């Protein structure tokens, strides 16, 4: 981990910093507590819709909240296109850059485990959070840097097809299988037909985790993940990062800004349509929690469209002043992530100590979760702002 105290270069892709900042603000805010607020209005269709989009979909489908992790992973690929080109321009050898990629992979995995072990009685060896997922795939992503876009696309496609085959050819549980043993209740809406191969905790990658995670010290044997999340999701999410790498190479290319914008838009629409077609035809359901191939394509479609919107407004039309609060966070995204994981409770307790609980209730008790999240987010943003003013940018 390093601390860069130099000012950001003038040709920095501001749209990427703003997009990353928006993603981190959304993550750190916990959706501004809107999912919790919605529970206080059970008879309101408006709050029902808000609550759905500020929480992860239970299994099939896509809520707005589900786009945070693919956005973050997609931007890792975009950023690599710029960072590796910069390192190469400064005379770094391929071997040195490869060593940096390996070290970064290890640090990301260890940091993810460290953060997930907070307030645990022992180290919590888990590999399904965003940092460990990026770390597991980062070195493989680097090995694709500098290759042709055709090669990169072929690698992403091979990953998705191979991962689809892994699930499809894994045998389904028998008729007498006890789903309760893998944390699936009787009221669970089981997937039917071909899609059943991607059901919760009875798929190929869930079986892998029952072996792999028990190789590490644990207070009790691992049997299942309550949310259905999987270690091997880093494989299809690597395809997400590859698509980001391709987008970064596009943005670095000599094409005109208009051409870049429309290519991003068209590629985004292709991703959305292809992912939805795989889902609608029953070939592969859209499930974010296990990062199905259809989810990879569908979510990448959204990330491409969001990046196109930021790029068009920020870097093409040059409307940048409004992005400042986001850029402050985007340039210290790891700092914000760690604060949210480790210091959220401290910020909350400190605000209650010095201002009383009324600071969160002046709009009424139903809106307390929203104001609590808002004030905690403000406190974390001010830390990032101070770092920004000091030109301190913490990176791995």
C-alpha positions as CSV (number, residue, x, y, z in Angstrom):
1,X,0.0,0.0,0.0
2,X,1.4,3.4,-0.9
3,X,0.5,7.0,-0.2
4,X,0.7,9.2,-3.3
5,X,1.2,12.9,-2.2
6,X,1.4,14.3,-5.8
7,X,-1.4,16.1,-7.5
8,X,-3.5,14.2,-9.9
9,X,-2.2,14.5,-13.5
10,X,-4.1,17.0,-15.7
11,X,-5.1,14.3,-18.3
12,X,-6.7,12.1,-15.6
13,X,-10.0,10.5,-16.7
14,X,-12.3,12.6,-14.4
15,X,-15.4,10.7,-15.4
16,X,-13.9,7.5,-14.0
17,X,-13.1,9.1,-10.7
18,X,-16.6,10.5,-10.6
19,X,-18.2,7.1,-11.4
20,X,-16.0,5.4,-8.8
21,X,-16.9,8.1,-6.3
22,X,-20.6,7.6,-6.9
23,X,-20.2,3.8,-6.4
24,X,-18.3,4.3,-3.2
25,X,-20.7,6.9,-1.8
26,X,-23.6,4.5,-2.5
27,X,-21.8,1.6,-0.8
28,X,-20.7,3.7,2.2
29,X,-24.1,5.2,2.7
30,X,-25.8,1.9,2.9
31,X,-28.3,3.2,0.4
32,X,-29.0,6.1,2.8
33,X,-30.9,3.6,4.9
34,X,-33.8,3.8,2.4
35,X,-34.5,0.0,2.6
36,X,-34.9,0.3,6.4
37,X,-37.1,3.4,5.9
38,X,-39.3,1.5,3.5
39,X,-40.2,-1.0,6.2
40,X,-41.9,1.8,8.1
41,X,-44.4,2.3,5.3
42,X,-45.5,-1.3,4.5
43,X,-48.6,-0.1,2.6
44,X,-46.9,2.3,0.3
45,X,-46.2,1.2,-3.3
46,X,-43.6,4.0,-3.6
47,X,-41.7,2.9,-0.6
48,X,-42.0,-0.7,-1.6
49,X,-40.3,0.1,-4.9
50,X,-37.6,2.2,-3.1
51,X,-37.0,-0.6,-0.6
52,X,-36.5,-3.2,-3.4
53,X,-33.9,-1.1,-5.3
54,X,-31.8,-0.3,-2.2
55,X,-31.3,-3.9,-1.2
56,X,-29.9,-6.9,-3.1
57,X,-32.3,-9.0,-5.0
58,X,-33.0,-12.2,-3.1
59,X,-31.9,-14.3,-6.0
60,X,-33.2,-13.7,-9.5
61,X,-33.3,-10.2,-10.9
62,X,-31.5,-6.9,-10.6
63,X,-32.0,-4.1,-8.2
64,X,-30.2,-0.8,-8.5
65,X,-28.2,-1.8,-5.4
66,X,-26.9,-4.9,-7.2
67,X,-24.9,-2.7,-9.6
68,X,-22.5,-1.5,-7.0
69,X,-20.1,-4.4,-7.0
70,X,-20.0,-4.9,-10.8
71,X,-19.4,-1.2,-11.2
72,X,-16.4,-1.3,-8.9
73,X,-15.0,-4.4,-10.6
74,X,-15.6,-3.0,-14.1
75,X,-13.7,0.1,-13.1
76,X,-10.7,-1.9,-11.9
77,X,-10.3,-3.0,-15.5
78,X,-10.8,0.5,-16.9
79,X,-8.2,1.9,-14.4
80,X,-5.7,-0.9,-15.3
81,X,-5.7,0.3,-19.0
82,X,-4.5,3.7,-17.8
83,X,-2.2,2.7,-14.9
84,X,-0.3,0.1,-16.9
85,X,0.2,2.5,-19.8
86,X,1.5,5.1,-17.4
87,X,3.9,2.7,-15.8
88,X,5.1,1.6,-19.1
89,X,5.6,5.2,-20.2
90,X,7.7,5.8,-17.1
91,X,10.1,3.0,-18.1
92,X,8.8,0.1,-15.9
93,X,9.6,-3.3,-17.3
94,X,6.9,-5.9,-17.8
95,X,8.4,-8.1,-15.1
96,X,8.2,-5.3,-12.6
97,X,4.6,-4.5,-13.5
98,X,3.7,-8.2,-13.2
99,X,5.3,-8.4,-9.8
100,X,3.2,-5.4,-8.7
101,X,0.1,-7.1,-10.0
102,X,0.8,-10.2,-8.0
103,X,1.6,-8.2,-4.8
104,X,-1.6,-6.2,-5.3
105,X,-3.6,-9.3,-5.7
106,X,-2.3,-10.7,-2.4
107,X,-2.8,-7.4,-0.5
108,X,-6.4,-7.1,-1.8
109,X,-7.2,-10.7,-0.7
110,X,-5.6,-10.2,2.7
111,X,-7.3,-6.8,3.2
112,X,-10.7,-8.3,2.4
113,X,-10.2,-11.1,4.9
114,X,-8.9,-8.6,7.5
115,X,-12.0,-6.4,7.1
116,X,-14.4,-9.4,7.2
117,X,-12.7,-10.6,10.4
118,X,-13.5,-7.4,12.3
119,X,-15.3,-8.2,15.6
120,X,-14.9,-11.9,15.0
121,X,-13.4,-14.3,17.5
122,X,-10.9,-15.5,14.9
123,X,-9.8,-14.9,11.3
124,X,-12.8,-15.2,9.0
125,X,-11.5,-16.8,5.9
126,X,-14.0,-15.8,3.3
127,X,-13.4,-14.9,-0.3
128,X,-16.7,-13.7,-1.7
129,X,-16.5,-10.0,-0.9
130,X,-15.5,-7.4,-3.5
131,X,-11.9,-6.9,-2.4
132,X,-11.0,-10.6,-2.3
133,X,-12.9,-11.2,-5.6
134,X,-10.9,-8.5,-7.3
135,X,-7.7,-9.8,-5.7
136,X,-8.3,-13.4,-6.9
137,X,-8.7,-12.2,-10.5
138,X,-6.4,-9.2,-10.7
139,X,-3.2,-11.0,-11.8
140,X,-5.1,-12.9,-14.5
141,X,-6.5,-9.6,-15.6
142,X,-3.0,-8.1,-15.9
143,X,-1.9,-11.0,-18.1
144,X,-4.5,-9.9,-20.6
145,X,-3.3,-6.3,-20.6
146,X,-1.6,-5.3,-23.8
147,X,-3.3,-8.0,-25.8
148,X,-5.6,-7.3,-28.7
149,X,-9.3,-6.5,-28.0
150,X,-10.2,-9.6,-30.0
151,X,-8.0,-11.8,-27.7
152,X,-9.4,-10.1,-24.6
153,X,-13.0,-10.6,-25.7
154,X,-12.3,-14.2,-26.6
155,X,-10.8,-14.8,-23.1
156,X,-13.9,-13.2,-21.5
157,X,-16.2,-15.3,-23.7
158,X,-14.3,-18.5,-22.9
159,X,-14.5,-17.8,-19.2
160,X,-18.3,-17.3,-19.4
161,X,-18.9,-20.4,-21.5
162,X,-16.7,-22.5,-19.3
163,X,-18.3,-21.3,-16.1
164,X,-21.8,-22.0,-17.6
165,X,-20.7,-25.5,-18.4
166,X,-19.4,-26.1,-14.9
167,X,-22.8,-25.4,-13.5
168,X,-24.9,-27.0,-16.2
169,X,-23.1,-30.3,-16.2
170,X,-23.0,-30.6,-12.4
171,X,-25.8,-33.0,-11.3
172,X,-28.9,-31.7,-9.7
173,X,-29.8,-32.9,-6.1
174,X,-32.0,-36.0,-5.9
175,X,-35.7,-35.9,-5.1
176,X,-35.1,-36.8,-1.5
177,X,-32.4,-34.1,-0.9
178,X,-32.8,-32.2,2.4
179,X,-32.5,-28.6,1.4
180,X,-32.6,-27.4,5.0
181,X,-29.0,-28.8,5.4
182,X,-27.8,-26.1,3.0
183,X,-29.8,-23.3,4.5
184,X,-32.7,-23.4,2.0
185,X,-36.1,-23.1,3.6
186,X,-39.3,-24.9,2.4
187,X,-40.7,-21.6,1.1
188,X,-37.7,-21.0,-1.2
189,X,-38.8,-20.5,-4.8
190,X,-36.7,-23.2,-6.4
191,X,-35.6,-22.6,-10.0
192,X,-37.0,-25.0,-12.5
193,X,-35.8,-26.7,-15.7
194,X,-32.3,-25.8,-17.0
195,X,-32.2,-22.9,-14.5
196,X,-32.2,-25.3,-11.6
197,X,-28.5,-25.8,-12.0
198,X,-28.1,-22.2,-10.6
199,X,-30.3,-22.7,-7.5
200,X,-29.1,-21.6,-4.1
201,X,-26.4,-23.7,-2.4
202,X,-26.9,-26.8,-4.5
203,X,-24.7,-25.8,-7.4
204,X,-21.2,-26.7,-8.4
205,X,-19.5,-23.7,-6.8
206,X,-21.3,-24.2,-3.5
207,X,-19.9,-27.8,-3.4
208,X,-16.4,-26.4,-4.1
209,X,-16.7,-24.0,-1.1
210,X,-17.7,-26.9,1.2
211,X,-14.3,-28.4,0.4
212,X,-12.2,-25.2,-0.1
213,X,-13.3,-23.1,2.9
214,X,-12.8,-26.0,5.3
215,X,-9.1,-26.1,4.4
216,X,-8.8,-23.0,6.7
217,X,-9.1,-22.8,10.5
218,X,-12.7,-22.3,11.5
219,X,-14.7,-22.4,14.7
220,X,-17.1,-24.9,13.0
221,X,-17.1,-26.6,9.6
222,X,-18.4,-24.5,6.7
223,X,-21.6,-26.0,5.2
224,X,-23.2,-23.1,3.3
225,X,-23.2,-19.3,2.9
226,X,-26.5,-17.9,4.1
227,X,-26.7,-15.5,1.2
228,X,-25.6,-18.1,-1.4
229,X,-22.4,-16.2,-2.2
230,X,-19.5,-18.2,-3.7
231,X,-15.7,-18.1,-3.9
232,X,-15.6,-19.1,-7.5
233,X,-17.7,-16.1,-8.5
234,X,-14.3,-14.4,-9.0
235,X,-14.1,-16.4,-12.3
236,X,-17.1,-14.8,-14.1
237,X,-16.4,-11.5,-12.4
238,X,-13.0,-11.6,-14.0
239,X,-14.9,-11.3,-17.3
240,X,-16.5,-8.2,-15.9
241,X,-13.0,-6.7,-15.2
242,X,-11.9,-7.8,-18.7
243,X,-14.8,-5.9,-20.3
244,X,-13.7,-2.9,-18.2
245,X,-10.1,-3.3,-19.5
246,X,-11.5,-3.3,-23.0
247,X,-13.5,-0.1,-22.2
248,X,-10.3,1.5,-20.8
249,X,-8.3,0.7,-23.9
250,X,-11.1,2.2,-26.0
251,X,-11.1,5.4,-24.1
252,X,-7.3,5.6,-24.5
253,X,-7.5,5.0,-28.2
254,X,-7.1,7.8,-30.8
255,X,-10.8,7.5,-31.8
256,X,-12.8,10.7,-31.5
257,X,-14.7,11.3,-28.3
258,X,-18.0,11.0,-30.1
259,X,-17.0,7.6,-31.5
260,X,-15.9,6.4,-28.0
261,X,-19.2,7.5,-26.5
262,X,-21.4,5.7,-29.0
263,X,-19.3,2.5,-28.9
264,X,-19.8,2.5,-25.1
265,X,-23.5,3.0,-25.6
266,X,-23.9,0.3,-28.3
267,X,-21.8,-2.2,-26.3
268,X,-23.9,-1.5,-23.2
269,X,-27.1,-2.2,-25.1
270,X,-25.7,-5.4,-26.5
271,X,-24.7,-6.5,-23.0
272,X,-28.2,-5.8,-21.6
273,X,-30.0,-7.5,-24.4
274,X,-27.8,-10.6,-24.5
275,X,-27.9,-11.1,-20.8
276,X,-31.7,-10.7,-20.8
277,X,-32.1,-13.1,-23.7
278,X,-30.1,-15.8,-21.9
279,X,-32.3,-15.3,-18.9
280,X,-35.6,-15.2,-20.8
281,X,-34.9,-18.3,-22.8
282,X,-34.0,-20.2,-19.6
283,X,-30.5,-20.9,-20.7
284,X,-29.0,-19.1,-17.7
285,X,-30.8,-17.0,-15.1
286,X,-29.7,-13.6,-14.0
287,X,-28.4,-14.0,-10.5
288,X,-26.0,-11.5,-9.0
289,X,-25.3,-13.4,-5.8
290,X,-23.5,-16.2,-7.8
291,X,-22.5,-14.0,-10.7
292,X,-24.0,-16.1,-13.5
293,X,-22.8,-15.6,-17.0
294,X,-26.0,-13.9,-17.9
295,X,-25.6,-11.5,-14.9
296,X,-22.1,-10.7,-16.1
297,X,-23.4,-9.6,-19.5
298,X,-26.4,-7.8,-18.1
299,X,-24.6,-5.9,-15.4
300,X,-21.7,-5.1,-17.8
301,X,-24.3,-3.5,-20.1
302,X,-25.4,-1.2,-17.3
303,X,-21.8,-0.3,-16.3
304,X,-21.0,0.6,-19.9
305,X,-24.1,2.8,-20.1
306,X,-23.3,4.5,-16.8
307,X,-19.6,5.0,-17.9
308,X,-20.8,6.4,-21.2
309,X,-23.1,8.9,-19.4
310,X,-20.3,10.1,-17.1
311,X,-17.8,10.2,-20.0
312,X,-20.2,12.2,-22.2
313,X,-21.1,14.8,-19.6
314,X,-17.7,15.1,-17.8
315,X,-15.0,14.5,-20.3
316,X,-16.7,15.3,-23.6
317,X,-19.0,18.2,-22.7
318,X,-16.6,19.3,-19.8
319,X,-19.3,19.8,-17.2
320,X,-17.1,18.9,-14.3
321,X,-17.8,21.2,-11.3
322,X,-20.8,19.1,-10.1
323,X,-18.5,16.0,-9.8
324,X,-16.3,17.5,-7.1
325,X,-17.9,15.7,-4.1
326,X,-17.7,12.4,-6.0
327,X,-14.1,12.9,-7.2
328,X,-13.0,13.5,-3.6
329,X,-14.2,10.0,-2.8
330,X,-13.3,8.4,-6.1
331,X,-9.6,9.3,-5.6
332,X,-9.5,7.7,-2.2
333,X,-11.9,4.8,-2.8
334,X,-9.9,2.3,-0.7
335,X,-10.0,4.7,2.3
336,X,-13.7,5.1,2.0
337,X,-14.2,1.4,1.7
338,X,-12.1,0.7,4.9
339,X,-13.9,3.4,6.8
340,X,-17.3,2.0,6.0
341,X,-16.2,-1.4,7.1
342,X,-14.3,-0.5,10.3
343,X,-15.5,3.0,11.4
344,X,-19.2,3.2,10.5
345,X,-20.3,2.3,14.1
346,X,-17.7,4.7,15.6
347,X,-19.0,7.7,13.5
348,X,-22.6,6.8,14.6
349,X,-21.8,6.5,18.3
350,X,-19.7,9.7,18.2
351,X,-22.5,11.7,16.6
352,X,-25.0,10.4,19.2
353,X,-22.6,11.2,22.1
354,X,-22.1,14.8,21.1
355,X,-25.4,15.7,19.5
356,X,-27.9,13.3,21.1
357,X,-30.2,10.9,19.3
358,X,-32.4,13.8,18.3
359,X,-30.0,14.6,15.4
360,X,-31.3,11.5,13.6
361,X,-35.0,12.0,14.5
362,X,-35.9,15.6,13.6
363,X,-37.8,14.4,10.5
364,X,-39.7,11.8,12.5
365,X,-38.9,8.3,13.8
366,X,-39.6,6.6,10.4
367,X,-36.8,8.5,8.8
368,X,-34.2,7.9,11.4
369,X,-32.2,5.3,9.4
370,X,-31.9,7.7,6.5
371,X,-30.6,10.6,8.6
372,X,-28.2,8.4,10.5
373,X,-26.7,7.1,7.3
374,X,-26.6,10.6,5.8
375,X,-24.7,12.1,8.8
376,X,-22.3,9.2,9.0
377,X,-21.6,9.5,5.3
378,X,-20.9,13.2,5.7
379,X,-18.3,12.4,8.4
380,X,-16.5,9.9,6.2
381,X,-16.7,12.3,3.2
382,X,-15.0,15.0,5.3
383,X,-12.1,12.6,6.0
384,X,-11.7,12.0,2.3
385,X,-11.9,15.8,1.7
386,X,-9.1,16.4,4.2
387,X,-7.0,13.8,2.4
388,X,-7.8,15.4,-0.9
389,X,-6.8,18.9,0.3
390,X,-3.5,17.4,1.6
391,X,-3.0,15.7,-1.8
392,X,-2.9,12.3,-0.1
393,X,-4.2,9.5,-2.2
394,X,-4.0,6.1,-0.6
395,X,-3.7,3.3,-3.1
396,X,-2.7,-0.4,-3.1
